[in-house]
Amino acid sequence: MADKPPHILVIEARFYDDISDELLRGAEKAIEEASATHERITVPGALENTGALAMAIEAMERGTRHFDVVV
């Protein structure tokens, strides 16, 4: 049986839309090239990244989500 592809959580801060768009475009290209899957959480700025990460960790602990990598 083949291994499942990695599932990646992308936490995206949207403070500067033009920069965020390019970073997301590059991340999605790399994820696709790695044959991985991903979900995205969008937050208004960098300070909210830790809160989004904490919620993702709680979801994994509850067993409602699984992520192999967080970016």
PQR file of N, CA, C, O and H, with PARSE charges and radii, in Angstrom:
ATOM      1  N   MET A   1       0.846  -1.176   0.000 -0.4000 1.5000
ATOM      2  CA  MET A   1       0.000   0.000   0.000 -0.0000 2.0000
ATOM      3  C   MET A   1       0.892   1.240   0.000  0.5500 1.7000
ATOM      4  O   MET A   1       1.850   1.319   0.769 -0.5500 1.4000
ATOM      5  N   ALA A   2       0.582   2.190  -0.849 -0.4000 1.5000
ATOM      6  CA  ALA A   2       1.372   3.416  -0.967 -0.0000 2.0000
ATOM      7  C   ALA A   2       1.091   4.352   0.207  0.5500 1.7000
ATOM      8  O   ALA A   2      -0.017   4.399   0.741 -0.5500 1.4000
ATOM      9  H   ALA A   2      -0.196   2.126  -1.474  0.4000 1.0000
ATOM     10  N   ASP A   3       2.129   5.094   0.589 -0.4000 1.5000
ATOM     11  CA  ASP A   3       1.956   6.090   1.641 -0.0000 2.0000
ATOM     12  C   ASP A   3       1.068   7.214   1.147  0.5500 1.7000
ATOM     13  O   ASP A   3       1.050   7.540  -0.040 -0.5500 1.4000
ATOM     14  H   ASP A   3       3.029   5.056   0.155  0.4000 1.0000
ATOM     15  N   LYS A   4       0.327   7.806   2.088 -0.4000 1.5000
ATOM     16  CA  LYS A   4      -0.489   8.965   1.735 -0.0000 2.0000
ATOM     17  C   LYS A   4       0.430  10.160   1.525  0.5500 1.7000
ATOM     18  O   LYS A   4       1.461  10.270   2.188 -0.5500 1.4000
ATOM     19  H   LYS A   4       0.342   7.541   3.052  0.4000 1.0000
ATOM     20  N   PRO A   5       0.072  11.045   0.622 -0.5600 1.5000
ATOM     21  CA  PRO A   5       0.898  12.244   0.434  0.2800 2.0000
ATOM     22  C   PRO A   5       0.844  13.118   1.676  0.5500 1.7000
ATOM     23  O   PRO A   5      -0.152  13.088   2.400 -0.5500 1.4000
ATOM     24  N   PRO A   6       1.880  13.892   1.940 -0.5600 1.5000
ATOM     25  CA  PRO A   6       1.863  14.774   3.108  0.2800 2.0000
ATOM     26  C   PRO A   6       0.723  15.787   2.991  0.5500 1.7000
ATOM     27  O   PRO A   6       0.391  16.256   1.903 -0.5500 1.4000
ATOM     28  N   HIS A   7       0.141  16.104   4.132 -0.4000 1.5000
ATOM     29  CA  HIS A   7      -0.919  17.111   4.191 -0.0000 2.0000
ATOM     30  C   HIS A   7      -0.359  18.310   4.945  0.5500 1.7000
ATOM     31  O   HIS A   7       0.092  18.184   6.084 -0.5500 1.4000
ATOM     32  H   HIS A   7       0.411  15.723   5.016  0.4000 1.0000
ATOM     33  N   ILE A   8      -0.392  19.465   4.305 -0.4000 1.5000
ATOM     34  CA  ILE A   8       0.282  20.661   4.801 -0.0000 2.0000
ATOM     35  C   ILE A   8      -0.738  21.723   5.168  0.5500 1.7000
ATOM     36  O   ILE A   8      -1.708  21.944   4.442 -0.5500 1.4000
ATOM     37  H   ILE A   8      -0.758  19.567   3.380  0.4000 1.0000
ATOM     38  N   LEU A   9      -0.516  22.375   6.294 -0.4000 1.5000
ATOM     39  CA  LEU A   9      -1.305  23.541   6.676 -0.0000 2.0000
ATOM     40  C   LEU A   9      -0.490  24.781   6.352  0.5500 1.7000
ATOM     41  O   LEU A   9       0.642  24.931   6.813 -0.5500 1.4000
ATOM     42  H   LEU A   9       0.272  22.195   6.883  0.4000 1.0000
ATOM     43  N   VAL A  10      -1.073  25.667   5.555 -0.4000 1.5000
ATOM     44  CA  VAL A  10      -0.446  26.946   5.227 -0.0000 2.0000
ATOM     45  C   VAL A  10      -1.180  28.025   6.017  0.5500 1.7000
ATOM     46  O   VAL A  10      -2.378  28.233   5.819 -0.5500 1.4000
ATOM     47  H   VAL A  10      -1.992  25.545   5.181  0.4000 1.0000
ATOM     48  N   ILE A  11      -0.473  28.707   6.904 -0.4000 1.5000
ATOM     49  CA  ILE A  11      -1.041  29.839   7.627 -0.0000 2.0000
ATOM     50  C   ILE A  11      -0.570  31.089   6.902  0.5500 1.7000
ATOM     51  O   ILE A  11       0.626  31.367   6.818 -0.5500 1.4000
ATOM     52  H   ILE A  11       0.499  28.538   7.064  0.4000 1.0000
ATOM     53  N   GLU A  12      -1.524  31.828   6.385 -0.4000 1.5000
ATOM     54  CA  GLU A  12      -1.220  32.958   5.519 -0.0000 2.0000
ATOM     55  C   GLU A  12      -1.655  34.271   6.173  0.5500 1.7000
ATOM     56  O   GLU A  12      -2.840  34.485   6.425 -0.5500 1.4000
ATOM     57  H   GLU A  12      -2.496  31.603   6.453  0.4000 1.0000
ATOM     58  N   ALA A  13      -0.683  35.145   6.444 -0.4000 1.5000
ATOM     59  CA  ALA A  13      -0.973  36.485   6.955 -0.0000 2.0000
ATOM     60  C   ALA A  13      -1.186  37.418   5.769  0.5500 1.7000
ATOM     61  O   ALA A  13      -0.325  37.504   4.893 -0.5500 1.4000
ATOM     62  H   ALA A  13       0.280  34.971   6.240  0.4000 1.0000
ATOM     63  N   ARG A  14      -2.318  38.118   5.726 -0.4000 1.5000
ATOM     64  CA  ARG A  14      -2.692  38.907   4.560 -0.0000 2.0000
ATOM     65  C   ARG A  14      -2.458  40.407   4.740  0.5500 1.7000
ATOM     66  O   ARG A  14      -3.152  41.198   4.102 -0.5500 1.4000
ATOM     67  H   ARG A  14      -3.018  38.048   6.438  0.4000 1.0000
ATOM     68  N   PHE A  15      -1.526  40.826   5.568 -0.4000 1.5000
ATOM     69  CA  PHE A  15      -1.333  42.253   5.809 -0.0000 2.0000
ATOM     70  C   PHE A  15      -0.955  42.999   4.533  0.5500 1.7000
ATOM     71  O   PHE A  15      -1.476  44.082   4.267 -0.5500 1.4000
ATOM     72  H   PHE A  15      -0.962  40.184   6.087  0.4000 1.0000
ATOM     73  N   TYR A  16      -0.055  42.426   3.750 -0.4000 1.5000
ATOM     74  CA  TYR A  16       0.312  42.990   2.448 -0.0000 2.0000
ATOM     75  C   TYR A  16      -0.168  42.016   1.375  0.5500 1.7000
ATOM     76  O   TYR A  16       0.473  40.997   1.121 -0.5500 1.4000
ATOM     77  H   TYR A  16       0.368  41.546   3.967  0.4000 1.0000
ATOM     78  N   ASP A  17      -1.298  42.336   0.750 -0.4000 1.5000
ATOM     79  CA  ASP A  17      -1.918  41.398  -0.189 -0.0000 2.0000
ATOM     80  C   ASP A  17      -1.005  40.995  -1.333  0.5500 1.7000
ATOM     81  O   ASP A  17      -0.950  39.816  -1.680 -0.5500 1.4000
ATOM     82  H   ASP A  17      -1.819  43.164   0.956  0.4000 1.0000
ATOM     83  N   ASP A  18      -0.284  41.943  -1.932 -0.4000 1.5000
ATOM     84  CA  ASP A  18       0.551  41.605  -3.088 -0.0000 2.0000
ATOM     85  C   ASP A  18       1.674  40.650  -2.709  0.5500 1.7000
ATOM     86  O   ASP A  18       1.989  39.732  -3.467 -0.5500 1.4000
ATOM     87  H   ASP A  18      -0.329  42.901  -1.649  0.4000 1.0000
ATOM     88  N   ILE A  19       2.274  40.855  -1.557 -0.4000 1.5000
ATOM     89  CA  ILE A  19       3.330  39.947  -1.092 -0.0000 2.0000
ATOM     90  C   ILE A  19       2.731  38.591  -0.733  0.5500 1.7000
ATOM     91  O   ILE A  19       3.285  37.550  -1.084 -0.5500 1.4000
ATOM     92  H   ILE A  19       2.018  41.601  -0.942  0.4000 1.0000
ATOM     93  N   SER A  20       1.600  38.607  -0.034 -0.4000 1.5000
ATOM     94  CA  SER A  20       0.940  37.357   0.359 -0.0000 2.0000
ATOM     95  C   SER A  20       0.554  36.528  -0.856  0.5500 1.7000
ATOM     96  O   SER A  20       0.711  35.308  -0.853 -0.5500 1.4000
ATOM     97  H   SER A  20       1.149  39.453   0.251  0.4000 1.0000
ATOM     98  N   ASP A  21       0.047  37.189  -1.897 -0.4000 1.5000
ATOM     99  CA  ASP A  21      -0.339  36.466  -3.110 -0.0000 2.0000
ATOM    100  C   ASP A  21       0.850  35.736  -3.717  0.5500 1.7000
ATOM    101  O   ASP A  21       0.728  34.576  -4.111 -0.5500 1.4000
ATOM    102  H   ASP A  21      -0.080  38.181  -1.900  0.4000 1.0000
ATOM    103  N   GLU A  22       1.997  36.402  -3.797 -0.4000 1.5000
ATOM    104  CA  GLU A  22       3.186  35.780  -4.393 -0.0000 2.0000
ATOM    105  C   GLU A  22       3.727  34.650  -3.520  0.5500 1.7000
ATOM    106  O   GLU A  22       4.131  33.608  -4.036 -0.5500 1.4000
ATOM    107  H   GLU A  22       2.096  37.344  -3.477  0.4000 1.0000
ATOM    108  N   LEU A  23       3.738  34.850  -2.208 -0.4000 1.5000
ATOM    109  CA  LEU A  23       4.203  33.787  -1.311 -0.0000 2.0000
ATOM    110  C   LEU A  23       3.295  32.565  -1.412  0.5500 1.7000
ATOM    111  O   LEU A  23       3.776  31.433  -1.464 -0.5500 1.4000
ATOM    112  H   LEU A  23       3.411  35.697  -1.789  0.4000 1.0000
ATOM    113  N   LEU A  24       1.978  32.794  -1.439 -0.4000 1.5000
ATOM    114  CA  LEU A  24       1.044  31.682  -1.560 -0.0000 2.0000
ATOM    115  C   LEU A  24       1.212  30.985  -2.899  0.5500 1.7000
ATOM    116  O   LEU A  24       1.190  29.755  -2.959 -0.5500 1.4000
ATOM    117  H   LEU A  24       1.588  33.714  -1.396  0.4000 1.0000
ATOM    118  N   ARG A  25       1.377  31.739  -3.965 -0.4000 1.5000
ATOM    119  CA  ARG A  25       1.565  31.148  -5.288 -0.0000 2.0000
ATOM    120  C   ARG A  25       2.795  30.223  -5.292  0.5500 1.7000
ATOM    121  O   ARG A  25       2.739  29.114  -5.824 -0.5500 1.4000
ATOM    122  H   ARG A  25       1.394  32.738  -3.916  0.4000 1.0000
ATOM    123  N   GLY A  26       3.890  30.681  -4.705 -0.4000 1.5000
ATOM    124  CA  GLY A  26       5.097  29.853  -4.645 -0.0000 2.0000
ATOM    125  C   GLY A  26       4.915  28.624  -3.773  0.5500 1.7000
ATOM    126  O   GLY A  26       5.377  27.536  -4.117 -0.5500 1.4000
ATOM    127  H   GLY A  26       3.936  31.582  -4.274  0.4000 1.0000
ATOM    128  N   ALA A  27       4.237  28.802  -2.636 -0.4000 1.5000
ATOM    129  CA  ALA A  27       3.999  27.667  -1.742 -0.0000 2.0000
ATOM    130  C   ALA A  27       3.119  26.624  -2.417  0.5500 1.7000
ATOM    131  O   ALA A  27       3.402  25.428  -2.344 -0.5500 1.4000
ATOM    132  H   ALA A  27       3.862  29.686  -2.357  0.4000 1.0000
ATOM    133  N   GLU A  28       2.056  27.071  -3.072 -0.4000 1.5000
ATOM    134  CA  GLU A  28       1.157  26.122  -3.735 -0.0000 2.0000
ATOM    135  C   GLU A  28       1.858  25.391  -4.881  0.5500 1.7000
ATOM    136  O   GLU A  28       1.584  24.216  -5.126 -0.5500 1.4000
ATOM    137  H   GLU A  28       1.826  28.042  -3.131  0.4000 1.0000
ATOM    138  N   LYS A  29       2.746  26.069  -5.571 -0.4000 1.5000
ATOM    139  CA  LYS A  29       3.510  25.411  -6.641 -0.0000 2.0000
ATOM    140  C   LYS A  29       4.406  24.319  -6.055  0.5500 1.7000
ATOM    141  O   LYS A  29       4.465  23.209  -6.583 -0.5500 1.4000
ATOM    142  H   LYS A  29       2.969  27.024  -5.372  0.4000 1.0000
ATOM    143  N   ALA A  30       5.103  24.639  -4.961 -0.4000 1.5000
ATOM    144  CA  ALA A  30       5.983  23.651  -4.328 -0.0000 2.0000
ATOM    145  C   ALA A  30       5.175  22.478  -3.764  0.5500 1.7000
ATOM    146  O   ALA A  30       5.603  21.327  -3.858 -0.5500 1.4000
ATOM    147  H   ALA A  30       5.055  25.540  -4.532  0.4000 1.0000
ATOM    148  N   ILE A  31       4.020  22.765  -3.185 -0.4000 1.5000
ATOM    149  CA  ILE A  31       3.162  21.712  -2.644 -0.0000 2.0000
ATOM    150  C   ILE A  31       2.694  20.793  -3.766  0.5500 1.7000
ATOM    151  O   ILE A  31       2.713  19.571  -3.623 -0.5500 1.4000
ATOM    152  H   ILE A  31       3.672  23.699  -3.109  0.4000 1.0000
ATOM    153  N   GLU A  32       2.279  21.376  -4.869 -0.4000 1.5000
ATOM    154  CA  GLU A  32       1.829  20.581  -6.019 -0.0000 2.0000
ATOM    155  C   GLU A  32       2.971  19.727  -6.562  0.5500 1.7000
ATOM    156  O   GLU A  32       2.773  18.552  -6.871 -0.5500 1.4000
ATOM    157  H   GLU A  32       2.263  22.369  -4.986  0.4000 1.0000
ATOM    158  N   GLU A  33       4.157  20.305  -6.680 -0.4000 1.5000
ATOM    159  CA  GLU A  33       5.314  19.556  -7.186 -0.0000 2.0000
ATOM    160  C   GLU A  33       5.688  18.397  -6.271  0.5500 1.7000
ATOM    161  O   GLU A  33       6.233  17.391  -6.725 -0.5500 1.4000
ATOM    162  H   GLU A  33       4.319  21.259  -6.429  0.4000 1.0000
ATOM    163  N   ALA A  34       5.393  18.542  -4.975 -0.4000 1.5000
ATOM    164  CA  ALA A  34       5.687  17.476  -4.010 -0.0000 2.0000
ATOM    165  C   ALA A  34       4.551  16.457  -3.928  0.5500 1.7000
ATOM    166  O   ALA A  34       4.611  15.519  -3.133 -0.5500 1.4000
ATOM    167  H   ALA A  34       4.951  19.359  -4.606  0.4000 1.0000
ATOM    168  N   SER A  35       3.521  16.641  -4.746 -0.4000 1.5000
ATOM    169  CA  SER A  35       2.335  15.772  -4.733 -0.0000 2.0000
ATOM    170  C   SER A  35       1.680  15.728  -3.361  0.5500 1.7000
ATOM    171  O   SER A  35       1.135  14.701  -2.957 -0.5500 1.4000
ATOM    172  H   SER A  35       3.472  17.402  -5.392  0.4000 1.0000
ATOM    173  N   ALA A  36       1.736  16.838  -2.656 -0.4000 1.5000
ATOM    174  CA  ALA A  36       1.136  16.947  -1.328 -0.0000 2.0000
ATOM    175  C   ALA A  36      -0.246  17.592  -1.446  0.5500 1.7000
ATOM    176  O   ALA A  36      -0.615  18.124  -2.493 -0.5500 1.4000
ATOM    177  H   ALA A  36       2.179  17.672  -2.984  0.4000 1.0000
ATOM    178  N   THR A  37      -0.990  17.532  -0.357 -0.4000 1.5000
ATOM    179  CA  THR A  37      -2.266  18.231  -0.260 -0.0000 2.0000
ATOM    180  C   THR A  37      -2.106  19.338   0.765  0.5500 1.7000
ATOM    181  O   THR A  37      -1.158  19.342   1.550 -0.5500 1.4000
ATOM    182  H   THR A  37      -0.690  17.099   0.493  0.4000 1.0000
ATOM    183  N   HIS A  38      -3.053  20.289   0.750 -0.4000 1.5000
ATOM    184  CA  HIS A  38      -2.924  21.367   1.731 -0.0000 2.0000
ATOM    185  C   HIS A  38      -4.265  22.003   2.061  0.5500 1.7000
ATOM    186  O   HIS A  38      -5.236  21.919   1.310 -0.5500 1.4000
ATOM    187  H   HIS A  38      -3.823  20.286   0.112  0.4000 1.0000
ATOM    188  N   GLU A  39      -4.267  22.640   3.218 -0.4000 1.5000
ATOM    189  CA  GLU A  39      -5.347  23.509   3.655 -0.0000 2.0000
ATOM    190  C   GLU A  39      -4.713  24.848   3.982  0.5500 1.7000
ATOM    191  O   GLU A  39      -3.525  24.927   4.294 -0.5500 1.4000
ATOM    192  H   GLU A  39      -3.478  22.708   3.828  0.4000 1.0000
ATOM    193  N   ARG A  40      -5.518  25.903   3.907 -0.4000 1.5000
ATOM    194  CA  ARG A  40      -5.001  27.238   4.178 -0.0000 2.0000
ATOM    195  C   ARG A  40      -5.869  27.916   5.226  0.5500 1.7000
ATOM    196  O   ARG A  40      -7.097  27.869   5.168 -0.5500 1.4000
ATOM    197  H   ARG A  40      -6.483  25.840   3.653  0.4000 1.0000
ATOM    198  N   ILE A  41      -5.202  28.548   6.187 -0.4000 1.5000
ATOM    199  CA  ILE A  41      -5.858  29.417   7.156 -0.0000 2.0000
ATOM    200  C   ILE A  41      -5.337  30.815   6.880  0.5500 1.7000
ATOM    201  O   ILE A  41      -4.127  31.028   6.801 -0.5500 1.4000
ATOM    202  H   ILE A  41      -4.204  28.586   6.235  0.4000 1.0000
ATOM    203  N   THR A  42      -6.242  31.762   6.732 -0.4000 1.5000
ATOM    204  CA  THR A  42      -5.859  33.142   6.470 -0.0000 2.0000
ATOM    205  C   THR A  42      -6.095  33.970   7.715  0.5500 1.7000
ATOM    206  O   THR A  42      -7.175  33.931   8.305 -0.5500 1.4000
ATOM    207  H   THR A  42      -7.225  31.590   6.796  0.4000 1.0000
ATOM    208  N   VAL A  43      -5.074  34.723   8.112 -0.4000 1.5000
ATOM    209  CA  VAL A  43      -5.166  35.627   9.264 -0.0000 2.0000
ATOM    210  C   VAL A  43      -4.806  37.030   8.792  0.5500 1.7000
ATOM    211  O   VAL A  43      -4.141  37.185   7.767 -0.5500 1.4000
ATOM    212  H   VAL A  43      -4.197  34.754   7.633  0.4000 1.0000
ATOM    213  N   PRO A  44      -5.247  38.073   9.540 -0.5600 1.5000
ATOM    214  CA  PRO A  44      -5.012  39.436   9.076  0.2800 2.0000
ATOM    215  C   PRO A  44      -3.551  39.889   9.116  0.5500 1.7000
ATOM    216  O   PRO A  44      -3.147  40.713   8.296 -0.5500 1.4000
ATOM    217  N   GLY A  45      -2.763  39.377  10.037 -0.4000 1.5000
ATOM    218  CA  GLY A  45      -1.376  39.810  10.154 -0.0000 2.0000
ATOM    219  C   GLY A  45      -0.535  38.767  10.853  0.5500 1.7000
ATOM    220  O   GLY A  45      -1.054  37.754  11.324 -0.5500 1.4000
ATOM    221  H   GLY A  45      -3.092  38.708  10.704  0.4000 1.0000
ATOM    222  N   ALA A  46       0.769  39.011  10.924 -0.4000 1.5000
ATOM    223  CA  ALA A  46       1.711  38.034  11.475 -0.0000 2.0000
ATOM    224  C   ALA A  46       1.458  37.722  12.948  0.5500 1.7000
ATOM    225  O   ALA A  46       1.740  36.613  13.401 -0.5500 1.4000
ATOM    226  H   ALA A  46       1.190  39.833  10.541  0.4000 1.0000
ATOM    227  N   LEU A  47       0.937  38.673  13.688 -0.4000 1.5000
ATOM    228  CA  LEU A  47       0.704  38.439  15.118 -0.0000 2.0000
ATOM    229  C   LEU A  47      -0.345  37.364  15.366  0.5500 1.7000
ATOM    230  O   LEU A  47      -0.355  36.746  16.431 -0.5500 1.4000
ATOM    231  H   LEU A  47       0.707  39.574  13.320  0.4000 1.0000
ATOM    232  N   GLU A  48      -1.221  37.133  14.405 -0.4000 1.5000
ATOM    233  CA  GLU A  48      -2.264  36.119  14.567 -0.0000 2.0000
ATOM    234  C   GLU A  48      -1.800  34.718  14.172  0.5500 1.7000
ATOM    235  O   GLU A  48      -2.539  33.753  14.363 -0.5500 1.4000
ATOM    236  H   GLU A  48      -1.213  37.634  13.539  0.4000 1.0000
ATOM    237  N   ASN A  49      -0.604  34.590  13.633 -0.4000 1.5000
ATOM    238  CA  ASN A  49      -0.092  33.273  13.230 -0.0000 2.0000
ATOM    239  C   ASN A  49      -0.083  32.282  14.381  0.5500 1.7000
ATOM    240  O   ASN A  49      -0.477  31.127  14.215 -0.5500 1.4000
ATOM    241  H   ASN A  49      -0.003  35.374  13.478  0.4000 1.0000
ATOM    242  N   THR A  50       0.365  32.728  15.546 -0.4000 1.5000
ATOM    243  CA  THR A  50       0.475  31.803  16.681 -0.0000 2.0000
ATOM    244  C   THR A  50      -0.895  31.313  17.143  0.5500 1.7000
ATOM    245  O   THR A  50      -1.039  30.155  17.536 -0.5500 1.4000
ATOM    246  H   THR A  50       0.685  33.665  15.681  0.4000 1.0000
ATOM    247  N   GLY A  51      -1.892  32.177  17.100 -0.4000 1.5000
ATOM    248  CA  GLY A  51      -3.244  31.757  17.468 -0.0000 2.0000
ATOM    249  C   GLY A  51      -3.786  30.729  16.488  0.5500 1.7000
ATOM    250  O   GLY A  51      -4.411  29.751  16.897 -0.5500 1.4000
ATOM    251  H   GLY A  51      -1.775  33.117  16.781  0.4000 1.0000
ATOM    252  N   ALA A  52      -3.552  30.941  15.202 -0.4000 1.5000
ATOM    253  CA  ALA A  52      -3.998  29.985  14.190 -0.0000 2.0000
ATOM    254  C   ALA A  52      -3.283  28.648  14.368  0.5500 1.7000
ATOM    255  O   ALA A  52      -3.896  27.588  14.240 -0.5500 1.4000
ATOM    256  H   ALA A  52      -3.044  31.736  14.870  0.4000 1.0000
ATOM    257  N   LEU A  53      -1.989  28.702  14.664 -0.4000 1.5000
ATOM    258  CA  LEU A  53      -1.233  27.475  14.903 -0.0000 2.0000
ATOM    259  C   LEU A  53      -1.765  26.750  16.137  0.5500 1.7000
ATOM    260  O   LEU A  53      -1.903  25.527  16.118 -0.5500 1.4000
ATOM    261  H   LEU A  53      -1.491  29.563  14.768  0.4000 1.0000
ATOM    262  N   ALA A  54      -2.063  27.479  17.203 -0.4000 1.5000
ATOM    263  CA  ALA A  54      -2.600  26.865  18.419 -0.0000 2.0000
ATOM    264  C   ALA A  54      -3.930  26.167  18.134  0.5500 1.7000
ATOM    265  O   ALA A  54      -4.174  25.070  18.638 -0.5500 1.4000
ATOM    266  H   ALA A  54      -1.950  28.473  17.219  0.4000 1.0000
ATOM    267  N   MET A  55      -4.788  26.794  17.331 -0.4000 1.5000
ATOM    268  CA  MET A  55      -6.071  26.173  16.992 -0.0000 2.0000
ATOM    269  C   MET A  55      -5.858  24.923  16.143  0.5500 1.7000
ATOM    270  O   MET A  55      -6.581  23.940  16.303 -0.5500 1.4000
ATOM    271  H   MET A  55      -4.589  27.685  16.921  0.4000 1.0000
ATOM    272  N   ALA A  56      -4.875  24.947  15.243 -0.4000 1.5000
ATOM    273  CA  ALA A  56      -4.580  23.766  14.432 -0.0000 2.0000
ATOM    274  C   ALA A  56      -4.067  22.624  15.308  0.5500 1.7000
ATOM    275  O   ALA A  56      -4.446  21.470  15.111 -0.5500 1.4000
ATOM    276  H   ALA A  56      -4.287  25.746  15.113  0.4000 1.0000
ATOM    277  N   ILE A  57      -3.219  22.942  16.263 -0.4000 1.5000
ATOM    278  CA  ILE A  57      -2.700  21.911  17.174 -0.0000 2.0000
ATOM    279  C   ILE A  57      -3.835  21.311  17.991  0.5500 1.7000
ATOM    280  O   ILE A  57      -3.895  20.094  18.169 -0.5500 1.4000
ATOM    281  H   ILE A  57      -2.912  23.880  16.423  0.4000 1.0000
ATOM    282  N   GLU A  58      -4.738  22.154  18.489 -0.4000 1.5000
ATOM    283  CA  GLU A  58      -5.894  21.650  19.250 -0.0000 2.0000
ATOM    284  C   GLU A  58      -6.754  20.727  18.391  0.5500 1.7000
ATOM    285  O   GLU A  58      -7.225  19.694  18.868 -0.5500 1.4000
ATOM    286  H   GLU A  58      -4.689  23.142  18.344  0.4000 1.0000
ATOM    287  N   ALA A  59      -6.959  21.093  17.127 -0.4000 1.5000
ATOM    288  CA  ALA A  59      -7.751  20.250  16.229 -0.0000 2.0000
ATOM    289  C   ALA A  59      -7.067  18.904  16.010  0.5500 1.7000
ATOM    290  O   ALA A  59      -7.736  17.873  15.936 -0.5500 1.4000
ATOM    291  H   ALA A  59      -6.576  21.932  16.739  0.4000 1.0000
ATOM    292  N   MET A  60      -5.743  18.908  15.905 -0.4000 1.5000
ATOM    293  CA  MET A  60      -5.019  17.643  15.737 -0.0000 2.0000
ATOM    294  C   MET A  60      -5.122  16.801  17.004  0.5500 1.7000
ATOM    295  O   MET A  60      -5.275  15.582  16.927 -0.5500 1.4000
ATOM    296  H   MET A  60      -5.200  19.745  15.964  0.4000 1.0000
ATOM    297  N   GLU A  61      -5.040  17.437  18.159 -0.4000 1.5000
ATOM    298  CA  GLU A  61      -5.156  16.698  19.420 -0.0000 2.0000
ATOM    299  C   GLU A  61      -6.542  16.082  19.589  0.5500 1.7000
ATOM    300  O   GLU A  61      -6.677  14.997  20.156 -0.5500 1.4000
ATOM    301  H   GLU A  61      -4.916  18.427  18.221  0.4000 1.0000
ATOM    302  N   ARG A  62      -7.576  16.775  19.097 -0.4000 1.5000
ATOM    303  CA  ARG A  62      -8.947  16.240  19.149 -0.0000 2.0000
ATOM    304  C   ARG A  62      -9.173  15.169  18.091  0.5500 1.7000
ATOM    305  O   ARG A  62     -10.146  14.417  18.155 -0.5500 1.4000
ATOM    306  H   ARG A  62      -7.467  17.656  18.636  0.4000 1.0000
ATOM    307  N   GLY A  63      -8.276  15.106  17.124 -0.4000 1.5000
ATOM    308  CA  GLY A  63      -8.404  14.125  16.047 -0.0000 2.0000
ATOM    309  C   GLY A  63      -9.303  14.577  14.911  0.5500 1.7000
ATOM    310  O   GLY A  63      -9.695  13.762  14.076 -0.5500 1.4000
ATOM    311  H   GLY A  63      -7.486  15.716  17.072  0.4000 1.0000
ATOM    312  N   THR A  64      -9.641  15.867  14.864 -0.4000 1.5000
ATOM    313  CA  THR A  64     -10.509  16.361  13.798 -0.0000 2.0000
ATOM    314  C   THR A  64      -9.726  16.830  12.578  0.5500 1.7000
ATOM    315  O   THR A  64     -10.306  17.016  11.508 -0.5500 1.4000
ATOM    316  H   THR A  64      -9.323  16.529  15.543  0.4000 1.0000
ATOM    317  N   ARG A  65      -8.433  17.021  12.723 -0.4000 1.5000
ATOM    318  CA  ARG A  65      -7.563  17.428  11.604 -0.0000 2.0000
ATOM    319  C   ARG A  65      -6.216  16.720  11.762  0.5500 1.7000
ATOM    320  O   ARG A  65      -5.813  16.342  12.863 -0.5500 1.4000
ATOM    321  H   ARG A  65      -7.962  16.870  13.592  0.4000 1.0000
ATOM    322  N   HIS A  66      -5.541  16.554  10.632 -0.4000 1.5000
ATOM    323  CA  HIS A  66      -4.183  16.008  10.637 -0.0000 2.0000
ATOM    324  C   HIS A  66      -3.329  16.823   9.662  0.5500 1.7000
ATOM    325  O   HIS A  66      -3.697  17.031   8.506 -0.5500 1.4000
ATOM    326  H   HIS A  66      -5.869  16.860   9.739  0.4000 1.0000
ATOM    327  N   PHE A  67      -2.207  17.265  10.151 -0.4000 1.5000
ATOM    328  CA  PHE A  67      -1.241  17.971   9.310 -0.0000 2.0000
ATOM    329  C   PHE A  67       0.126  17.353   9.540  0.5500 1.7000
ATOM    330  O   PHE A  67       0.519  17.097  10.678 -0.5500 1.4000
ATOM    331  H   PHE A  67      -1.907  17.096  11.090  0.4000 1.0000
ATOM    332  N   ASP A  68       0.848  17.115   8.454 -0.4000 1.5000
ATOM    333  CA  ASP A  68       2.217  16.627   8.559 -0.0000 2.0000
ATOM    334  C   ASP A  68       3.196  17.772   8.715  0.5500 1.7000
ATOM    335  O   ASP A  68       4.260  17.620   9.316 -0.5500 1.4000
ATOM    336  H   ASP A  68       0.529  17.323   7.530  0.4000 1.0000
ATOM    337  N   VAL A  69       2.824  18.926   8.163 -0.4000 1.5000
ATOM    338  CA  VAL A  69       3.697  20.095   8.151 -0.0000 2.0000
ATOM    339  C   VAL A  69       2.842  21.344   8.299  0.5500 1.7000
ATOM    340  O   VAL A  69       1.720  21.405   7.797 -0.5500 1.4000
ATOM    341  H   VAL A  69       1.960  19.049   7.674  0.4000 1.0000
ATOM    342  N   VAL A  70       3.383  22.335   8.992 -0.4000 1.5000
ATOM    343  CA  VAL A  70       2.749  23.659   9.056 -0.0000 2.0000
ATOM    344  C   VAL A  70       3.739  24.680   8.515  0.5500 1.7000
ATOM    345  O   VAL A  70       4.898  24.723   8.928 -0.5500 1.4000
ATOM    346  H   VAL A  70       4.295  22.286   9.400  0.4000 1.0000
ATOM    347  N   VAL A  71       3.261  25.504   7.581 -0.4000 1.5000
ATOM    348  CA  VAL A  71       4.101  26.551   6.973 -0.0000 2.0000
ATOM    349  C   VAL A  71       3.446  27.877   7.220  0.5500 1.7000
ATOM    350  O   VAL A  71       3.967  28.911   6.802 -0.5500 1.4000
ATOM    351  H   VAL A  71       2.319  25.470   7.246  0.4000 1.0000
TER
END
